[in-house]
Amino acid sequence: MGKDFYIGWKDEAPESNKKNIKRLLITLMVIISVIAMVLVVFSKSFTTHTFEFGQEKTFSGVLYVHPFPVLKLDKGQSPYKGNDYALLVGYGKFGASTYLQGAKIPKGDLSGKRVTISGTLIYGDGKVLIELTEKEKSLLEIENTVPPSAFSEKNRATMNGEIIDPKCWFGVMKPAEGKVHKSCAIRCISGGIPPVFRMGDSGSSYNYYVLLDETGNLLREEILPYVGESIKVQGSLSEINGWPVLEIDPDLIKYQ
């Protein structure tokens, strides 16, 4: 007996064709189920970082502008006990400095003054950020001048990690790391959000450092090619206004 011949315009396919198609569908269902289980087991879970979207609040404290804007919060305003230093970021993919400079309040140099702002909390891993959601209108009040900001001693270090944009990483987007987030992070850092070096891997706790050049200014265009990549950096560690910082020569960055 010859092989069954399938005629497309007939109502039913030959029995042998039915059996072959059934076997193929069962095999595909098994393969898809196995792939799904593998993805669930081995994929990274999202972070528990938080962006309190739509929940603007009022914050008060001491504002430090240089080399990146930080608000030392008054007691009881931080989501973490023991860390009252909130890194300020702008609305969208912009840094806070643009909006602080454009605020329509007679001010002069804002650094070291007590202020009241409105904004939205972003936090995770013990770090706190505040988005100036209302842009220039976020700066509500300026009071007296207080003592200057604090700097710690510098120590040399070599570390492996990844350059991230802290606004997305600490809660605004998930996932917010690696090549999948590279273009978004580049736009955020280009817009003035301070670049942060994240040291560590998913199997251990992370450490975070705001990246400065060797003269103490924020890095931006120089480090854009390395954003979202596994890299090695070397430089001087210290702390400025409650945030760990790493001063590096971007020409010495190496891919891992």
C-alpha positions as CSV (number, residue, x, y, z in Angstrom):
1,M,0.0,0.0,0.0
2,G,1.4,3.4,-0.9
3,K,1.7,6.4,1.5
4,D,-1.3,8.5,2.2
5,F,-1.6,11.5,0.0
6,Y,-3.0,14.7,1.6
7,I,-5.4,16.7,-0.5
8,G,-5.9,20.2,0.9
9,W,-9.5,20.8,-0.1
10,K,-10.7,17.6,1.5
11,D,-12.5,17.9,4.9
12,E,-10.2,15.5,6.7
13,A,-6.5,14.7,6.5
14,P,-5.3,11.1,6.2
15,E,-5.0,9.2,9.5
16,S,-1.1,9.1,9.2
17,N,-1.0,12.9,8.9
18,K,-3.2,13.3,12.0
19,K,-0.9,11.1,14.1
20,N,2.2,12.9,13.0
21,I,0.7,16.3,13.7
22,K,-0.4,15.1,17.2
23,R,3.1,13.8,18.0
24,L,4.6,17.1,16.9
25,L,2.2,19.2,19.0
26,I,2.8,17.1,22.1
27,T,6.6,17.4,21.6
28,L,6.3,21.1,21.2
29,M,4.2,21.5,24.4
30,V,6.7,19.5,26.4
31,I,9.6,21.6,25.1
32,I,7.8,24.9,25.8
33,S,7.0,23.7,29.3
34,V,10.6,22.8,30.0
35,I,11.9,26.2,28.6
36,A,9.4,28.0,30.8
37,M,10.5,26.2,33.9
38,V,14.2,26.9,33.2
39,L,13.5,30.6,32.7
40,V,11.6,30.8,36.0
41,V,14.4,28.9,37.9
42,F,17.4,30.7,36.5
43,S,16.1,34.2,35.7
44,K,16.9,37.1,38.1
45,S,14.1,38.3,40.2
46,F,13.2,41.9,40.2
47,T,14.6,44.1,42.9
48,T,12.4,45.2,45.8
49,H,13.3,48.9,45.2
50,T,10.5,51.4,45.5
51,F,9.3,54.4,43.5
52,E,6.4,56.1,45.3
53,F,4.8,57.2,42.1
54,G,2.0,59.7,42.6
55,Q,2.8,60.2,46.3
56,E,4.5,63.6,46.4
57,K,5.6,64.7,49.8
58,T,7.2,67.7,51.4
59,F,10.8,67.3,52.7
60,S,13.0,69.7,54.7
61,G,16.7,69.6,55.5
62,V,20.1,71.0,54.5
63,L,20.8,71.2,50.7
64,Y,24.3,70.5,49.3
65,V,24.7,71.2,45.6
66,H,28.3,70.4,44.8
67,P,29.5,68.1,43.3
68,F,26.0,66.6,43.1
69,P,22.8,67.7,44.8
70,V,22.0,66.0,48.1
71,L,19.4,66.9,50.8
72,K,20.3,65.9,54.3
73,L,16.8,65.2,55.6
74,D,15.5,66.2,58.9
75,K,15.0,63.3,61.3
76,G,12.1,61.1,60.6
77,Q,11.7,61.8,56.9
78,S,14.0,59.0,55.5
79,P,12.6,55.5,55.0
80,Y,15.8,54.2,56.5
81,K,17.0,54.8,60.0
82,G,20.6,55.9,60.0
83,N,20.6,57.3,56.4
84,D,19.2,60.8,56.1
85,Y,21.1,61.7,52.9
86,A,18.8,61.8,49.8
87,L,20.3,62.1,46.4
88,L,18.2,64.5,44.3
89,V,17.3,63.8,40.8
90,G,15.1,65.6,38.3
91,Y,11.8,64.8,36.7
92,G,12.2,62.4,33.7
93,K,15.7,61.8,32.5
94,F,17.2,64.9,33.9
95,G,19.4,65.8,36.9
96,A,18.1,68.0,39.8
97,S,20.7,70.8,39.2
98,T,18.8,72.1,36.2
99,Y,15.6,72.6,38.2
100,L,17.4,74.0,41.3
101,Q,19.1,76.6,39.2
102,G,15.8,77.5,37.4
103,A,13.7,77.9,40.6
104,K,12.1,81.3,40.7
105,I,13.2,82.1,44.2
106,P,15.9,84.7,45.1
107,K,18.6,82.5,46.4
108,G,22.2,83.0,45.3
109,D,24.3,79.9,46.2
110,L,21.9,77.3,47.6
111,S,24.6,75.0,48.9
112,G,24.6,74.7,52.7
113,K,21.2,76.3,53.2
114,R,18.1,74.8,54.9
115,V,15.4,74.3,52.3
116,T,11.9,72.8,52.0
117,I,11.1,70.9,48.8
118,S,8.4,68.7,47.3
119,G,9.2,65.5,45.6
120,T,8.7,61.7,45.2
121,L,10.7,59.1,47.2
122,I,12.8,56.5,45.4
123,Y,14.7,54.0,47.7
124,G,16.3,50.6,47.9
125,D,19.3,48.8,49.4
126,G,19.5,51.5,52.1
127,K,19.9,54.3,49.6
128,V,17.4,57.2,49.3
129,L,16.7,59.5,46.3
130,I,14.1,62.2,45.8
131,E,12.7,63.1,42.4
132,L,11.9,66.8,42.0
133,T,8.6,65.9,40.3
134,E,7.3,69.5,40.0
135,K,10.6,70.6,38.4
136,E,11.5,74.3,39.2
137,K,8.4,74.5,41.5
138,S,9.8,71.7,43.7
139,L,11.9,74.2,45.7
140,L,9.4,75.7,48.1
141,E,11.4,77.6,50.8
142,I,14.9,78.7,51.6
143,E,16.0,79.4,55.2
144,N,19.3,80.1,56.9
145,T,22.8,79.0,56.0
146,V,24.3,76.1,57.9
147,P,27.9,74.7,58.3
148,P,29.6,73.5,55.0
149,S,29.3,69.9,53.7
150,A,31.5,67.1,55.1
151,F,34.2,65.3,53.1
152,S,36.0,62.1,54.3
153,E,39.6,60.9,53.7
154,K,40.4,59.2,50.4
155,N,41.5,55.6,50.0
156,R,42.7,53.9,46.8
157,A,40.8,50.9,45.5
158,T,40.3,48.7,42.5
159,M,36.8,47.2,42.0
160,N,34.7,45.3,39.5
161,G,31.1,46.2,38.8
162,E,28.7,48.2,36.5
163,I,27.8,51.8,36.0
164,I,24.1,52.4,36.5
165,D,21.8,55.4,36.6
166,P,20.5,55.5,40.2
167,K,17.1,56.9,39.5
168,C,16.0,53.9,37.4
169,W,17.9,51.3,39.5
170,F,16.6,52.3,42.9
171,G,12.9,52.0,41.8
172,V,11.7,53.8,38.7
173,M,12.3,50.9,36.3
174,K,12.7,47.2,36.5
175,P,15.0,45.7,35.2
176,A,17.4,48.6,35.3
177,E,20.8,47.0,34.7
178,G,22.9,45.5,32.0
179,K,22.7,45.9,28.3
180,V,18.9,45.7,28.3
181,H,18.9,49.0,30.1
182,K,22.0,50.5,28.6
183,S,20.4,53.0,26.3
184,C,18.0,54.3,29.0
185,A,20.8,54.7,31.5
186,I,22.9,56.6,29.0
187,R,20.0,59.1,28.4
188,C,19.5,59.5,32.2
189,I,23.2,60.2,32.8
190,S,23.5,62.4,29.8
191,G,20.6,64.4,31.2
192,G,22.4,65.1,34.4
193,I,21.5,62.3,36.8
194,P,24.7,61.3,38.7
195,P,26.3,58.1,37.4
196,V,26.7,55.5,40.1
197,F,29.2,52.6,40.2
198,R,27.6,49.4,41.6
199,M,30.1,47.0,43.0
200,G,29.1,43.3,43.6
201,D,27.0,40.7,42.0
202,S,23.5,39.2,42.5
203,G,24.9,36.6,45.0
204,S,26.1,39.3,47.5
205,S,25.1,42.7,48.7
206,Y,25.9,45.7,46.5
207,N,28.0,48.8,47.3
208,Y,27.3,52.1,45.5
209,Y,29.6,55.0,44.6
210,V,28.8,58.2,42.8
211,L,31.4,58.6,40.0
212,L,33.6,61.7,39.9
213,D,36.6,62.6,37.9
214,E,40.0,63.1,39.6
215,T,39.2,66.8,40.2
216,G,36.0,66.0,42.1
217,N,33.5,66.8,39.4
218,L,30.7,64.6,38.2
219,L,31.5,62.3,35.2
220,R,29.1,62.2,32.3
221,E,30.0,61.9,28.6
222,E,33.4,60.2,29.4
223,I,31.8,57.1,30.9
224,L,28.8,56.7,28.6
225,P,30.4,53.8,26.5
226,Y,30.9,51.8,29.7
227,V,27.4,52.2,31.1
228,G,25.6,48.8,31.6
229,E,28.8,46.8,31.0
230,S,30.9,44.7,33.3
231,I,34.0,46.8,34.0
232,K,37.0,47.2,36.3
233,V,37.8,50.7,37.8
234,Q,40.4,52.1,40.0
235,G,40.4,55.3,41.9
236,S,40.1,57.1,45.2
237,L,37.2,56.2,47.6
238,S,35.7,58.8,50.0
239,E,32.4,60.1,51.2
240,I,30.7,63.4,50.3
241,N,27.5,64.6,51.9
242,G,26.6,61.1,53.1
243,W,27.2,59.4,49.8
244,P,30.2,57.2,49.0
245,V,32.1,58.5,46.0
246,L,34.7,57.1,43.7
247,E,37.1,59.5,41.8
248,I,38.5,57.8,38.7
249,D,40.4,58.5,35.5
250,P,37.9,57.2,32.8
251,D,40.8,56.4,30.5
252,L,41.8,53.6,32.9
253,I,38.4,51.8,32.8
254,K,38.7,48.2,31.5
255,Y,36.0,45.9,30.3
256,Q,35.7,42.6,32.1
